[in-house]
Amino acid sequence: MTTIATMPTSVQKVVCEAVPDLGHATWSNALVVGQEVVLSGQTGHPATRAAAEAGQPLDAYAQAMVVLRKIQSLLEAAGGGVHNIVKLVVYVTDIADKDAVGRARRDFFAAAQPGAPYPASTLVGVSALVFPELRVEIDAVARLDVDLRQAA
């Protein structure tokens, strides 16, 4: 019988001043597992709450841009960047927002990595998110050993 020794994969919690973990949270915003960065679903909160309370709620485009910038901040804190994203899962509370979210993604990625292919993606319509003013939530998977800017 042959046994193969396996080394445990390193895991590091990402600490990001721009997107701090909540003290009461039972999750981490992002973890680096080996070369993979796994991000929890990100929303536009607390910006969405402040805008709603001011009577100027953020639309789906604005929320998607806030979320994508949070994802960028987390990836940079993990030692990577937008170019490392290989997969996004986008949740919207109104499927009619798919075009606005798609436009936000195009605008964001075109500015961040012109000419590079977009990450793989799934868009899902859901009945609600954690707060009533939220229209968009996005989770992401990135690999620090992948650079979409170098893709053929």
N, C-alpha and C positions, 0 to 999 in steps of 0.2 A: 504494500500500500504506500502510495506517495502522498505526502502532504505538502501543501504549498503555503509557505509563510506569507501572510499579508500584513502590510504595515497599515496602521490606522491612518485615515485621511485627516489632514489637518482641518480644523474648523475655527474660524475667527469671526467674532461679532463685529459688524461695521459700526463705528461711532462717527456720526456726522452732525456737526454743529447746526447745519442748515435744516436738517430733518432729524431732530432728536427722538430717541425712543421715549415713549411715555412711561413715567414711573410706575403706573398701575397696570401697564400692558402685560398680557400673557403671551406676547410674541415679540420677535425681533424684526425691525424694519428690513435688515439685510444681513446675510451671512455669506462669508466666503468659505466654500467647501472645496478644498484643493484649488483648482483653477476656475471653478464655477462660482458665480455670484448669484444668489437666489434672493429676490426681493419680495417682500409681502406686498399685497395690494396697496397701492398708494391712492389717496384722494386729494382733492384740493383743500380739505379742511386744514387749518382754521380760516384760510382766506375766504372760502365759500360761506362760512358762518358770518364773518364780519360783513361781507358784501350783502348777504341776505338781510341782516339786521339793519343795514343802512338803506334798505329798500332798493338795492341795485344788485339783484342776484346775478351771479356769473352764469353765462350760457355754457353749453357743452364745449364749444371751441375754447373759451377762456379756461374752463376747468381742465380740459385735456392739456393745455399748455402749462398750467400750474403743475399738474401731475408729472408731465414729462420732464420739467425742470427739477422736480424733486428726485425723480429717478436718476437724472444726470448727476445731481449732487451726491446721492448715495454711491453711485458707481465711481465717481471721482474719489470719494473718501475710501473706497475699497481698493484704489490703485489703478482704476481703469477709466473708461469713458463710454460715451454713447456708441462708439464704434465697436464695442464689445458685446452689445445686445444681440442675442440670437433669437429670442422669442418674447413676444408680448401677448398678454391676454387682456383684452379690453372689455369691461362690463359697462353697459349703458342702461339707464332706467327707461329710456324711450328710444326704440330702435330707429325712429326718424332722425335721431341725432348722429347716425352713422356717418353721414356726409360731412357734418361739421367736425367730428372727431377725425375722420380721414384727412380733412384739410389741415387740421392742427398737426397731425403726424407728418404729412408732407412738408409743411412749413418748418417744423422742428428739425426733421432729419435732413432736409435740403440745406438748412443753415449749418447744422452740426457736422455733416459729413457729405458734402456735395459729390454727386456721382456714385456714391456707394449704394449697394443694394439695401433695400429695407429689411429689417428683421422679419422672420416668420411671425405670423400674428393670427389670433383668433378674436372675433368680436361676438359678444354674447349679450342678448337682451335679458335683463333681470327685472323683477317686480319692484325691488327697492334696494337701497344701500343703507349704511348704518345711520346716516342723518338725512332728514327729508330734503334738504337743499342740494344734496349730492346727485349729480347726473352721470358722473364718470368715475370709474376706478380702474386702475391698470396695475397688473403685476408683470414682472419681468424676470428673465433669466439671461445672464451674460456669462461669457467665458473670457478670462483674462488672457488666454492663449489664442484668441481669435480676434482678427481685426477685419471688419467688413470693408474697410477702405482698401484692403489688399485683395478682395474677392475678384475672381475672373468674371 
